[in-house]
Every structure is written in structure tokens, then in C-alpha cells.
Amino acid sequence: MKAKRIDDGHFGVYMSKDQIKGLGDSIDLLPILVGVKAVEFKSPPIESFDAESAEFKDISTRALKKGSGCQAGPRFLVFERTTKEFYELFCGNKSEQREAANIITYLPVTQEMIDADPPQTKETEVRTYPKPFTFSSRLAENAEGTWFAPKTEDCLTPFDGLFTEEQLIAAIALFENTGDGSEEVKTEDAPKRRSR
């Protein structure tokens, strides 16, 4: 059976090798945490979540070469409005890595972020809650061709039907301790994942 495809510039959740659940051309997300990930897309993929490890550094270095089959960058624990589920949003290619700097501004703000040198936020006061954002795409172009790049904007619709404290604790534990879980993907990023 052929995998269900989603349209270019649209978002989806990888359900199985034969199914990607389409979420449309924009999604509303609530960012909870940020981490890092490096992936070598082979069968099965190899993932590393420890930026200090030799494996992470090796994959990250190879990711700089075009066509290497490797990606590295920030990963976010997010809560998606329509499915009411937690996901990992991985920003592994260059366009996504650039947009990750905008996504970070929607995270809760800690004193450590303010005091970092250089500061990790433009905000000067602690904010204990995340701000929702709308994630969509735009058509980008350079001498090598055109592609869909991510775009982040303020979400103007308040979130309702949020998670319970127990669901949040479980999602954070999964994100921090294993790096496993569902992932927001496009069809070309849909291979199965292996935690290392």
C-alpha cells in the first residue's frame, strides 16, 4: 500500500509507514521545551540527543555536507491545537534552523535565559508560560531552486482544552529522558526512528 501523501507546504504527523495524518497548511503550536538532536537517516535511522557526545558531533559535522543523509539542530516539545497532542518539532535543515531562533522567543523565559552571555532572549522579565505561535510555510528561492521554508507568526486565537498537569509531566519526561515520541513531519522526513 502506498503511503498517504500530504501536499507541498503542508504539515502532517507520521502515523505509520503507510499513513501521514495531514494537518493543513498551518498549525497552531504551544512550545514547552527546547533540546537538540542529530540524525543520520539510514535504515534504521540513528539519533543522538547529547550535544557533547562523539556520535552527535560526528553526525552534526557530516550534516554540513549536502546530500550526507544527516541533519542536526534544535528540537522542540510542542502541543498542537487540533490533535491536542504533544509532538517533537525537529528543525534539522538550514531553513528550519534559521526559523528555530523565532520559535525560541515563544518559550517560557527563565532567569538563566536572561542572564546568559549573550542573552538567550530579548525579554528582560521572567515569563513562566509559553506563548502560542502559528507555524506555516513560504516559498523560498535561490540560485539552486525553490523550496518551502517554515514561517512563524503570533497565534491570535487563544488555546482551549489544554493538557492536564499529569500529561505535561509525562510529555516532558519522555522528551528529556529518551527523545522518543511522535514527530511533526513532512512526507520526505518520515522514516522510522531509533533512539540511541
N, C-alpha and C positions, 0 to 999 in steps of 0.2 A: 504494500500500500504506500502511495506517495505521501510525503509529509504535507500537511496543510500549510500553504504559504500565506504570508501577510504582505500587503502592498509596500512598495518602497516608501520610506519616510514615515512608516507606521511602527507602532510598538506592540510587543507581544510577550507572553510568558511561555517558556518552554515547558510543555506538559509531559511529552514523551518523544521518542524518535519520529513518531508519526503525527504529532499534534502540537501546534503552537496556538495558544489562545490569543486572538487579536484584541488589542485594547484601543485601537483607533490612532489618529494622527497626533494626539496629545494626551498626556496623562497628568493627573494631579498627585503629587508626592509630598510626604512629610518626612524629612530626613532626621534620623535618630543618631547615628554614629558614622564615623569615617575610619577606614583602615586602608591597607594596601594589599595588592595581590599581583603575582606574576604567574602567567600561564604559558605553557608550551602545548599548543594544540596538536596532539598526535593521538594515537589510539591505544589506550585511553589517555586523555589529557593529563598533564602533570601540573599541579598548582602549588604555589608556595605563598604563605601569608606572613612570613617573618623576614622583614627587610634586611636584617643583619645576617641571614643565613647565606651560605655559599650558593645554594641552589637558587635562591631569589636573585642574588646578584648576577649569576650566570644567565638566567632567563632574561633579566632586565637588560643586560648588555646585548644579548642576541636580538632582543625586541627592537633595538635601534636600527637594525638592518632590514630593509624592505624585503618582504617575502620570506622572512625567517620562520613564520608559523608561531611566533611568540608575541605576547603582549604583556605590559606591566603598567600599573597605575593605581590611582585611588579606587576604593570600593566603598559604597555607602549602604548602610542599613536604612531602608525606606519603607514607609507604609503607603500603599496605593489605595486611592479613594474607592474605585468601583468594585474591586475584588475584596476590599477590606482585609488584605493580607500583607505580611511583611515580605520583602524581597531584598536581594542584593543587587545594587546597580553598579556595574563594573565599568570604569572609564579607562579602557586599555589602549585605544588608538589615539593618535595625535589630536584629532578634533575633540574627542571626549575628554582627554586630559586637560585641554585648554578650558573646556566648559566646567570641569570639576572645581576650578577656582571660584566660579559663580555659585555652584551648589553649596560649597563650604559656608558661604555667607548666610545660608538659611538654617544652619545647625544651631543648637543651643550655644551660647557664648559662656565660656568659663574664664575665671581669673587667669588661669595658666595661658589661655589663648591671648589674652590682653597683654600679659607680661612677657610673652615670648620675644626673643630678639632675632629677627624682626617680628613684630606682632603678627599673629595669625588671623587677625580680624581688624576691621576698621572701626568696629563698635568699641566704645570705651566703658560700657557698663555690662555687668553680668546679666545674661538673659537665660533663664532656666528652661525655656520652652523653645521648640523648633518652629520655624515659620514655613508654611506650605509653599510649594512652587509648582508651576506648570511646566512640564517638560515636553517640548515639541522638536521639530527639525526645520532646517532651512537648507536650501540648495546652495552648496559651496562650489567654487570653481577655481582652478589654477591651470598652469600650462599642461599639466598631466591629465586633466579631465575634470569631471564633475562628480559630486557625491552629496549625500545628505549628512549634514553636520548637526549635532544637538544644539538646542536653544533653550535657555532657562529664563522664565519670567515670573513675576509675583503672581501667586494664585489669589484671585479676588473672591472666591467662594469659600466660606468657612467649612472646615471639615466637621462632619457629624458622624455618629455611630463609630466612635473610636474604639480602640482596643482596651482590654482590661489591664490592670497592673500585672496580673499573672502572665498574660500573653506577652506583654512588653518585656518582662524579666526573662521569659523563655526565649524570646527572639534575640535579645541582647546576648544571652549566654551562648546560644548557637553561633551567632556572628563572631563573638570574641574568642570562643574556645575551639571552634572547629573550622570556621569559614565555610561550612556546608549550608545548604538550603536552596531555595528557589532563586532564580536569577532572571532579571529583566533582560530579554534578548531580542535580537533580530534573527531572521532565519539563518543568515550566514554565520552566526555565532552560537549555533545550537548543539554542538557536540556534547556528549555526556561528560560529567565532571568527576575528577577523582581528587580527594584531599590527600595531601602529603605532609 
